[in-house]
Amino acid sequence: MSKKILYITIFILVLILGFVFYWYSYRLEQIRKECYKEAYNKPAFRFVSNEDLYKQCLLSKGIK
């Protein structure tokens, strides 16, 4: 019985660590790549720079 509990505990820890990695690392990097492509593949307007478009995109997706 104790081996079963150990395996379940390890499995749950791996799931939690995987989710934390996804949420704080991989997901953020994908959002940044998407916003970079969106902002820098468009011509900038006269009063709005590509940098501002990039920051607006990040803010719209919840990243400061």
SEKE-336640 format. One line per field, with one value per residue: x, y, z of N, C-alpha, C, O, CB in turn; residue number from 0; residue in one letter. Coordinates in pm, whole numbers, plus 32768, in hexadecimal, padded with zeros to 4 digits. Glycine has a CB too. Layout:
<rs>
nc1	X, ...
nc2	Y, ...
nc3	Z, ...
cac1	X, ...
cac2	Y, ...
cac3	Z, ...
cc1	X, ...
cc2	Y, ...
cc3	Z, ...
oc1	X, ...
oc2	Y, ...
oc3	Z, ...
cbc1	X, ...
cbc2	Y, ...
cbc3	Z, ...
resi	NUM, ...
resn	a, ...
</rs>
This chain:
<rs>
nc1	8052, 80C5, 817F, 80DA, 8062, 8147, 818C, 80AB, 80C2, 81B7, 816D, 80A7, 8143, 81F0, 8135, 80E0, 81D2, 8201, 8125, 815B, 824E, 81EF, 8134, 81C7, 82A9, 82BE, 81C2, 81C3, 829F, 8242, 816F, 81FD, 8294, 81C6, 8157, 8234, 8255, 8160, 8173, 8261, 825C, 81B3, 8188, 81EC, 8119, 80F3, 80EE, 8101, 81E3, 8296, 82EE, 8236, 814F, 8195, 81A5, 809A, 801A, 8085, 801A, 7F0B, 7EF6, 7F24, 8024, 8119
nc2	7F88, 807C, 80A9, 80DE, 81CF, 826D, 826D, 82ED, 83E7, 8440, 844D, 8516, 85EF, 8608, 8650, 8749, 87DB, 87D7, 886C, 8963, 89A8, 89BF, 8A93, 8B72, 8B86, 8B07, 8B52, 8C6B, 8CAA, 8C5C, 8D10, 8E00, 8DD9, 8DCD, 8ED0, 8F67, 8F20, 8F7D, 9091, 90EC, 9099, 9137, 9271, 9397, 9490, 95F5, 9678, 95AC, 94CA, 9399, 9324, 9385, 9307, 91FF, 9200, 923E, 915B, 9097, 90F5, 90D3, 8FC4, 8F8E, 8FAC, 9064
nc3	8000, 8045, 7F79, 7EA5, 7EF3, 7EF6, 7DE2, 7D79, 7DF5, 7D89, 7C7C, 7C85, 7CDA, 7BFD, 7B3B, 7BA3, 7B9F, 7A8B, 7A2F, 7AAA, 7A2A, 7922, 793E, 79A1, 7902, 77F4, 777E, 7797, 76F7, 75FB, 75D7, 75D1, 74E5, 7428, 7441, 73F7, 72E9, 728B, 72BA, 7240, 7139, 70B7, 7013, 70C0, 7149, 7126, 7223, 72D5, 7349, 72F2, 73DA, 7496, 7436, 7468, 7582, 75BE, 755E, 760A, 76FE, 76C8, 76D2, 77D5, 7842, 78E4
cac1	8000, 8118, 81BA, 8071, 8057, 81C1, 8180, 8044, 80FC, 8219, 8122, 8067, 81AE, 821C, 80CB, 80E5, 824A, 81EB, 80C9, 81A2, 82A9, 81A0, 80F2, 8223, 831A, 829E, 814F, 81EE, 82F7, 81EF, 8126, 825F, 82B3, 8150, 814D, 82A4, 8232, 80EF, 819A, 82D2, 8243, 815B, 81C9, 81C5, 80D0, 813F, 80F6, 810C, 8258, 828A, 8301, 81B6, 80F4, 81C1, 817B, 8008, 7FF8, 80A4, 7FB8, 7E88, 7EFA, 7F37, 80B1, 8147
cac2	8000, 80F4, 80C2, 811A, 825A, 82AE, 8282, 8353, 8465, 8468, 8471, 8598, 8653, 861C, 869D, 87D2, 881B, 87EB, 88DC, 89DE, 89C7, 89EE, 8B12, 8BE0, 8B8C, 8AE8, 8BA1, 8CF6, 8CB4, 8C53, 8D8E, 8E65, 8DC0, 8DF4, 8F62, 8F9D, 8F0F, 8FD5, 911E, 9111, 9076, 919E, 92F5, 93EC, 9509, 966F, 969D, 9533, 947E, 9308, 9307, 939D, 929B, 9188, 920F, 9235, 90CF, 9053, 911D, 9098, 8F37, 8F82, 8FB0, 90ED
cac3	8000, 804E, 7EF7, 7E52, 7F1D, 7EC8, 7D53, 7D63, 7E20, 7D25, 7C05, 7C9D, 7CDB, 7B74, 7AF9, 7BD5, 7B69, 79FD, 7A1F, 7AD0, 79BD, 78B1, 7959, 79B9, 78A6, 7768, 7753, 778A, 7683, 7582, 75CB, 75A5, 7457, 73DA, 7442, 73A8, 725B, 726E, 72BF, 71E9, 70AD, 7080, 7010, 7130, 7127, 713D, 72B1, 7326, 731F, 7300, 7468, 74D8, 740D, 74B1, 760E, 75C2, 754D, 7689, 7762, 76A7, 76F5, 7865, 786A, 78F9
cc1	8056, 815D, 8155, 8061, 80D1, 81B9, 8119, 807A, 8162, 81D3, 80E2, 80D1, 81E1, 81B5, 80CF, 815F, 823F, 8190, 810D, 8204, 825D, 816D, 8154, 8297, 82ED, 822D, 8177, 8247, 82A8, 81A1, 8185, 8281, 8240, 8143, 81BE, 8285, 81C3, 8119, 8201, 82C1, 81E1, 81A9, 8195, 8179, 8122, 8155, 8104, 8183, 823E, 829A, 827F, 814F, 8114, 8192, 80E4, 7FDA, 8011, 803E, 7F30, 7E81, 7F1D, 7FC6, 80DA, 81D0
cc2	807E, 8113, 8106, 81AE, 82A9, 82CD, 82ED, 83DD, 8499, 8494, 84FB, 8607, 8670, 866D, 8730, 881B, 8833, 8860, 8961, 8A06, 89FF, 8A7B, 8B86, 8BE9, 8B7A, 8B41, 8C33, 8D09, 8CAE, 8CD4, 8DFC, 8E55, 8DEE, 8E8C, 8FA1, 8F94, 8F70, 9067, 9143, 90E6, 90D6, 9220, 934B, 9467, 9582, 968C, 9624, 94E1, 93E9, 92DE, 931A, 9332, 921A, 918E, 9206, 91A6, 9081, 9075, 90DE, 9005, 8F21, 8F81, 9042, 9101
cc3	8000, 7FC9, 7E9A, 7E73, 7EEF, 7E32, 7D31, 7D88, 7DBB, 7CA6, 7C13, 7C9F, 7C4F, 7B26, 7B23, 7B9D, 7AD3, 79E1, 7A3F, 7A63, 7946, 78CA, 7963, 7956, 7815, 7733, 773B, 770F, 7601, 756D, 759B, 7512, 73FF, 73D2, 73F1, 7313, 7233, 7264, 7256, 7158, 706A, 7075, 7084, 70FC, 714F, 71D2, 730D, 72F2, 732D, 7391, 74B5, 74B3, 7457, 7543, 761C, 75B4, 75CC, 76F5, 7747, 76CB, 7788, 7895, 7876, 78C0
oc1	8031, 8175, 817A, 8054, 80C4, 81DB, 812E, 8061, 8162, 81FB, 80E7, 80B8, 81FB, 81D9, 80C4, 8154, 826D, 81AA, 80FA, 820D, 8285, 817B, 8136, 82E0, 82F6, 8239, 8151, 823C, 82C8, 8192, 8160, 828B, 8255, 8127, 81A9, 8297, 81C7, 80E7, 81F9, 8313, 81C1, 8202, 811E, 8198, 8189, 81C2, 8112, 8186, 81DD, 825A, 825E, 8102, 80BA, 815D, 80B3, 7F7D, 7FBD, 8010, 7EE9, 7E15, 7F30, 7FE0, 80C2, 8207
oc2	80E1, 8187, 815D, 8201, 831D, 833B, 833F, 843E, 850F, 84F8, 854B, 8673, 86E3, 86C5, 8789, 888E, 8899, 88AF, 89C3, 8A7C, 8A63, 8AD2, 8BF2, 8C4C, 8BD8, 8B76, 8C6E, 8D6E, 8CF6, 8D00, 8E4D, 8EB8, 8E2E, 8EC2, 9006, 8FF4, 8FAD, 90B0, 91AE, 910C, 90C8, 923A, 9347, 949C, 9576, 96B4, 9634, 94B9, 93BF, 927F, 92CA, 9306, 91D2, 912C, 91CB, 917B, 9031, 901D, 90B8, 8FCE, 8EAF, 8F58, 9092, 916F
oc3	7FC1, 7FAA, 7E4B, 7E1A, 7EC6, 7E08, 7CD8, 7D40, 7D9A, 7C69, 7BB6, 7C68, 7C2C, 7AD8, 7ACE, 7B71, 7AA1, 7986, 79F8, 7A42, 790B, 7873, 7931, 7958, 77C6, 76C4, 76D6, 76C9, 75A2, 74FB, 7545, 74CA, 7398, 7367, 73AD, 72C9, 71C8, 720F, 7219, 7104, 6FF4, 70C6, 70A4, 7091, 7191, 71FB, 7386, 727E, 736B, 73BE, 750C, 7509, 7481, 7578, 767D, 75F8, 75F6, 773E, 77A4, 76DF, 77B3, 7906, 781B, 78C9
cbc1	7FA3, 8180, 81ED, 7FEA, 8047, 823B, 815A, 7FC4, 813F, 8279, 80B6, 8019, 8221, 8235, 8042, 80E7, 82C5, 81B1, 804F, 81EC, 82F8, 812A, 80A3, 825A, 837F, 8277, 80DE, 8237, 8361, 8190, 80E6, 82DE, 82D0, 80D1, 8150, 8327, 8205, 8084, 81CF, 834F, 820E, 80DC, 81B0, 8241, 8045, 80F9, 807D, 8087, 82D4, 82F3, 8370, 8180, 80FD, 825A, 81AD, 7FCB, 8046, 8131, 7FAB, 7E69, 7F5F, 7EF6, 810D, 8147
cbc2	8000, 80E4, 803E, 80CF, 8264, 8257, 81FF, 8333, 8455, 83F4, 8408, 8596, 8624, 8595, 8661, 87D4, 87C5, 876E, 88C9, 89CB, 894A, 8990, 8B07, 8BD4, 8B21, 8A56, 8B9A, 8D23, 8C45, 8BDB, 8DB6, 8E5D, 8D2B, 8DB7, 8F97, 8F50, 8E7E, 8FC5, 9140, 90D6, 8FE7, 91B0, 933C, 9417, 950B, 96E4, 96EC, 94DE, 94A6, 92C2, 9360, 9427, 9284, 917A, 9295, 928B, 9093, 9078, 91B5, 90AA, 8EF0, 8F09, 8F63, 9110
cbc3	8078, 80BB, 7EB8, 7E65, 7FB8, 7EE6, 7D0E, 7DB5, 7EA9, 7D07, 7BE9, 7D23, 7D33, 7B2F, 7B1A, 7C6F, 7B87, 79BF, 7A77, 7B56, 7994, 7897, 79D9, 7A42, 78C9, 775A, 77BB, 7807, 7686, 758C, 7652, 75FA, 743E, 7418, 74D2, 73C8, 723F, 72D9, 7347, 7220, 70A3, 70D9, 6F86, 7183, 716B, 70FC, 72D9, 7322, 7372, 72A8, 74A3, 74B3, 7374, 74AB, 7645, 7554, 74D9, 76B9, 7765, 7613, 769D, 7893, 7805, 798B
resi	0, 1, 2, 3, 4, 5, 6, 7, 8, 9, 10, 11, 12, 13, 14, 15, 16, 17, 18, 19, 20, 21, 22, 23, 24, 25, 26, 27, 28, 29, 30, 31, 32, 33, 34, 35, 36, 37, 38, 39, 40, 41, 42, 43, 44, 45, 46, 47, 48, 49, 50, 51, 52, 53, 54, 55, 56, 57, 58, 59, 60, 61, 62, 63
resn	m, s, k, k, i, l, y, i, t, i, f, i, l, v, l, i, l, g, f, v, f, y, w, y, s, y, r, l, e, q, i, r, k, e, c, y, k, e, a, y, n, k, p, a, f, r, f, v, s, n, e, d, l, y, k, q, c, l, l, s, k, g, i, k
</rs>
